Amino acid sequence: MLTHTPFTAETRRQYLQKCFAVMEWLHDFEWRRPIYFRQPNFRERLRQQTAYREQLPALRDEYRAGVPMLPLSRCPYCQTLNYLSFDHYGLDGLWWRSDERWRNGAQQQLCPHFWTLSGAVKLAEAVAIVPFRSAPGPEVPFVVPSALREHPLQVVISQIQVGAHTAYPIAYFSETKPLTLANPFPEWSTEWAVWVQEHNRYEWARAPYLLFKEQADFDLAPWMAQGRVAWIAPGDPSFTLQQQVQTCPYLDLPGDQEFVLITNGIVSSINQKL
């Protein structure tokens, strides 16, 4: 097991406060640059912009180093419990930022078969207003059928609380690697397709790898009957893999199947944004 000291709720709040202050200043400067250009302190603002840009990598590293490493899924091939870097405190964490990866791939303990992490989030009423965009997915679990048809991937669905929200990690595993998909799909809440090859070697591709409702399959029962999807009961401390269709708690859950983006506290369908 990797040695790791995660941040507390208070230290996380402090990290985010510093990060958000810098991000908001930079956004404001770029947005109002033509106005600031005519002001006498413009050169001072330029120096501040340079200083903040240089500060961001250190802030990112500080945040990523504190993100908890949590057990999220169990491998259906080797039965190993997989620990991933995951900010479960809330969707205001920069782990959830979609246009940049504020995640630490080295701060994970993955089995050789782990492939990628997808997911869904059942949103509570209140969504935090933060200076970045997130893409937490639909409100109910799903699979990407094109990937399952192309390769014999195995999927495991579990559940975890993210602040007031209910999240569903959807982990993909492959018995053989290297493996490449013709149509990669995004890692959870990012615009990047990211997957783990042999020897923990990461590969990725940039957007436009956003998922739409039409590309997902929410009818999980047939995939379970084929032995392609397993599940872990909510709150199960043993993370026991199960495949019974009749007792699966993730079937026919109430919730919106639209993939959403959250920007400045506003939730909208990806289809509405593009």
C-alpha positions as CSV (number, residue, x, y, z in Angstrom):
1,M,0.0,0.0,0.0
2,L,1.2,3.5,-0.9
3,T,1.9,5.8,2.0
4,H,-0.4,8.8,1.7
5,T,-1.6,11.5,4.1
6,P,-4.9,12.9,2.7
7,F,-6.2,16.4,3.5
8,T,-8.9,17.0,6.1
9,A,-12.1,18.8,5.2
10,E,-10.6,22.0,6.6
11,T,-7.2,21.8,4.8
12,R,-9.1,21.0,1.6
13,R,-11.2,24.1,2.1
14,Q,-8.1,26.2,2.4
15,Y,-6.5,24.6,-0.7
16,L,-9.6,25.3,-2.7
17,Q,-9.9,28.8,-1.4
18,K,-6.4,29.6,-2.6
19,C,-6.9,27.9,-6.0
20,F,-10.2,29.6,-6.6
21,A,-8.9,33.0,-5.8
22,V,-6.1,32.7,-8.4
23,M,-8.4,31.1,-11.0
24,E,-11.0,33.8,-10.6
25,W,-8.4,36.6,-10.8
26,L,-6.9,35.2,-14.0
27,H,-10.4,34.7,-15.5
28,D,-11.4,38.3,-14.6
29,F,-8.1,39.7,-16.1
30,E,-8.6,37.9,-19.4
31,W,-12.2,38.9,-19.6
32,R,-11.6,42.5,-18.8
33,R,-8.2,42.9,-20.4
34,P,-9.3,45.5,-22.9
35,I,-10.6,47.7,-20.1
36,Y,-7.6,47.2,-17.8
37,F,-5.3,48.0,-20.8
38,R,-6.4,51.6,-20.6
39,Q,-5.8,51.9,-16.9
40,P,-2.5,53.2,-15.4
41,N,-1.8,50.0,-13.4
42,F,-2.0,47.7,-16.4
43,R,1.7,46.7,-16.2
44,E,1.3,45.9,-12.5
45,R,-1.6,43.6,-13.5
46,L,0.5,41.9,-16.1
47,R,3.2,41.2,-13.5
48,Q,0.4,39.8,-11.2
49,Q,-0.8,37.6,-14.1
50,T,2.6,36.2,-14.6
51,A,3.0,35.5,-10.9
52,Y,-0.4,33.7,-10.6
53,R,0.3,31.6,-13.7
54,E,3.6,30.5,-12.2
55,Q,1.8,29.7,-8.9
56,L,-0.9,27.5,-10.4
57,P,1.2,24.4,-10.9
58,A,2.3,24.4,-7.3
59,L,-1.3,24.9,-6.2
60,R,-2.4,22.0,-8.4
61,D,0.3,19.7,-7.0
62,E,-0.6,20.7,-3.5
63,Y,-4.3,19.8,-4.1
64,R,-3.6,16.6,-5.9
65,A,-1.2,15.4,-3.1
66,G,-4.0,15.8,-0.6
67,V,-6.8,14.1,-2.5
68,P,-7.8,10.9,-0.6
69,M,-6.9,7.5,-2.0
70,L,-10.1,5.4,-1.6
71,P,-11.2,1.9,-2.4
72,L,-13.7,2.2,-5.2
73,S,-13.9,-1.1,-7.0
74,R,-12.8,-4.7,-7.0
75,C,-11.3,-6.5,-10.0
76,P,-13.4,-9.3,-11.4
77,Y,-10.3,-11.1,-12.7
78,C,-7.9,-11.1,-9.8
79,Q,-10.2,-10.0,-7.0
80,T,-7.9,-7.1,-6.0
81,L,-9.4,-4.1,-4.3
82,N,-8.5,-1.0,-6.4
83,Y,-7.7,2.3,-4.6
84,L,-8.0,5.5,-6.6
85,S,-7.3,9.1,-6.0
86,F,-10.9,10.5,-5.5
87,D,-12.3,13.7,-3.9
88,H,-15.4,12.5,-2.1
89,Y,-15.9,15.7,-0.1
90,G,-17.9,17.4,-2.9
91,L,-18.2,18.3,-6.5
92,D,-16.5,21.6,-5.7
93,G,-13.2,19.7,-5.6
94,L,-10.9,20.3,-8.6
95,W,-10.7,16.5,-9.1
96,W,-14.1,17.0,-10.9
97,R,-12.8,19.7,-13.2
98,S,-13.5,18.6,-16.8
99,D,-11.1,20.6,-18.9
100,E,-8.0,19.9,-16.9
101,R,-7.0,16.8,-15.0
102,W,-6.3,17.7,-11.4
103,R,-5.6,14.1,-10.6
104,N,-2.6,12.2,-9.5
105,G,-2.2,8.9,-11.4
106,A,0.8,7.9,-9.3
107,Q,-1.3,8.2,-6.1
108,Q,-3.4,5.1,-6.8
109,Q,-3.1,1.4,-6.2
110,L,-4.4,-0.4,-9.3
111,C,-4.4,-4.1,-10.2
112,P,-2.9,-5.0,-13.7
113,H,-6.4,-5.3,-15.1
114,F,-7.8,-1.9,-14.3
115,W,-8.6,0.0,-17.5
116,T,-10.5,3.2,-16.8
117,L,-13.1,4.8,-14.5
118,S,-16.4,6.1,-15.7
119,G,-19.3,7.2,-13.4
120,A,-22.6,8.8,-12.7
121,V,-23.8,11.2,-10.0
122,K,-27.3,11.6,-8.6
123,L,-27.3,15.3,-7.7
124,A,-28.7,16.8,-4.5
125,E,-30.6,20.0,-4.9
126,A,-27.7,22.4,-4.0
127,V,-24.7,22.5,-6.4
128,A,-21.7,24.5,-5.4
129,I,-20.8,27.6,-7.4
130,V,-17.1,27.2,-8.4
131,P,-14.8,28.7,-11.1
132,F,-14.6,25.6,-13.2
133,R,-16.7,23.3,-15.3
134,S,-17.4,19.7,-14.3
135,A,-19.1,16.8,-16.2
136,P,-20.3,14.3,-13.5
137,G,-22.4,12.3,-16.0
138,P,-26.0,11.3,-15.8
139,E,-27.9,10.6,-12.5
140,V,-28.0,6.8,-13.0
141,P,-25.4,4.1,-13.8
142,F,-24.7,3.1,-17.4
143,V,-22.3,1.2,-19.7
144,V,-20.7,2.2,-23.0
145,P,-22.0,-0.6,-25.3
146,S,-19.6,0.1,-28.2
147,A,-16.6,-0.6,-25.9
148,L,-18.1,-3.8,-24.5
149,R,-18.9,-5.0,-28.1
150,E,-15.4,-4.2,-29.3
151,H,-13.5,-5.9,-26.5
152,P,-14.3,-8.4,-23.7
153,L,-14.1,-5.7,-21.0
154,Q,-15.7,-6.3,-17.6
155,V,-17.5,-3.6,-15.7
156,V,-18.0,-3.2,-12.0
157,I,-20.5,-0.7,-10.5
158,S,-20.4,0.6,-6.9
159,Q,-21.7,3.5,-4.9
160,I,-20.1,6.3,-2.8
161,Q,-21.2,9.6,-1.3
162,V,-19.7,12.7,-2.7
163,G,-20.7,15.4,-0.3
164,A,-24.5,15.5,-0.4
165,H,-24.5,13.7,-3.8
166,T,-24.8,10.0,-4.5
167,A,-22.1,8.8,-6.9
168,Y,-21.7,5.6,-8.9
169,P,-18.2,4.7,-9.8
170,I,-18.2,2.5,-13.0
171,A,-14.8,0.8,-13.4
172,Y,-13.7,-1.0,-16.5
173,F,-11.3,-4.0,-16.4
174,S,-9.4,-5.8,-19.2
175,E,-7.8,-9.2,-18.8
176,T,-5.4,-8.5,-21.7
177,K,-3.3,-5.4,-22.5
178,P,-2.4,-3.4,-24.4
179,L,-5.9,-2.6,-25.6
180,T,-7.1,0.2,-27.8
181,L,-10.6,1.3,-28.5
182,A,-11.7,2.6,-31.9
183,N,-13.9,5.1,-30.1
184,P,-12.5,6.0,-26.7
185,F,-14.9,7.4,-24.1
186,P,-14.1,10.0,-21.4
187,E,-12.8,9.3,-18.0
188,W,-15.3,10.3,-15.3
189,S,-15.9,14.1,-15.3
190,T,-13.2,14.9,-17.8
191,E,-13.0,15.7,-21.4
192,W,-10.1,13.3,-21.8
193,A,-10.2,9.7,-22.7
194,V,-7.7,8.1,-20.2
195,W,-6.9,4.5,-19.8
196,V,-4.2,2.4,-18.1
197,Q,-2.2,0.0,-20.2
198,E,0.3,-2.7,-19.0
199,H,2.8,-1.8,-16.3
200,N,0.6,1.0,-15.1
201,R,1.3,3.0,-18.3
202,Y,-1.2,5.7,-18.9
203,E,-2.5,6.7,-22.4
204,W,-4.9,9.5,-23.1
205,A,-6.5,11.5,-25.9
206,R,-8.0,15.0,-25.7
207,A,-11.6,16.0,-26.4
208,P,-14.1,15.9,-28.0
209,Y,-14.6,12.8,-26.0
210,L,-17.8,13.9,-24.3
211,L,-20.5,11.2,-23.8
212,F,-24.1,11.7,-24.8
213,K,-27.2,9.8,-23.7
214,E,-27.4,8.1,-27.1
215,Q,-24.0,6.5,-26.7
216,A,-24.8,4.9,-23.3
217,D,-26.9,1.9,-22.3
218,F,-28.9,2.2,-19.1
219,D,-30.4,-1.2,-19.4
220,L,-27.9,-3.1,-17.3
221,A,-29.8,-6.3,-16.7
222,P,-28.9,-7.9,-20.1
223,W,-25.2,-7.1,-19.6
224,M,-25.3,-8.7,-16.1
225,A,-27.0,-11.8,-17.5
226,Q,-24.1,-12.1,-20.0
227,G,-21.6,-11.9,-17.1
228,R,-20.2,-8.6,-18.4
229,V,-21.3,-6.3,-15.5
230,A,-20.8,-7.0,-11.7
231,W,-21.8,-4.8,-8.8
232,I,-20.9,-4.0,-5.2
233,A,-23.7,-3.4,-2.8
234,P,-23.8,0.2,-1.4
235,G,-22.0,0.4,1.9
236,D,-20.5,-3.0,1.7
237,P,-17.2,-2.8,3.6
238,S,-15.9,-6.0,2.0
239,F,-16.5,-4.8,-1.6
240,T,-17.8,-8.2,-2.5
241,L,-18.5,-8.7,-6.2
242,Q,-22.0,-9.8,-7.1
243,Q,-23.8,-10.6,-10.4
244,Q,-27.3,-11.5,-9.4
245,V,-29.7,-9.5,-11.6
246,Q,-32.8,-9.9,-9.3
247,T,-31.1,-8.3,-6.3
248,C,-29.0,-5.6,-8.0
249,P,-29.7,-2.2,-6.4
250,Y,-28.6,-0.3,-9.5
251,L,-31.3,-1.4,-11.9
252,D,-34.1,1.0,-12.9
253,L,-33.0,3.7,-10.5
254,P,-35.0,7.0,-10.7
255,G,-33.0,9.9,-12.2
256,D,-32.2,11.7,-15.4
257,Q,-30.3,9.9,-18.1
258,E,-29.0,13.1,-19.7
259,F,-25.2,13.7,-19.4
260,V,-24.8,17.1,-17.7
261,L,-22.3,19.9,-17.3
262,I,-22.1,22.1,-14.2
263,T,-20.9,25.6,-14.8
264,N,-21.0,28.3,-12.1
265,G,-23.6,26.3,-10.2
266,I,-25.9,25.8,-13.2
267,V,-26.7,22.3,-14.3
268,S,-27.4,21.8,-18.1
269,S,-27.5,19.0,-20.6
270,I,-24.4,18.5,-22.7
271,N,-26.7,18.7,-25.7
272,Q,-27.7,22.2,-24.7
273,K,-24.1,23.4,-24.3
274,L,-22.8,22.1,-27.7
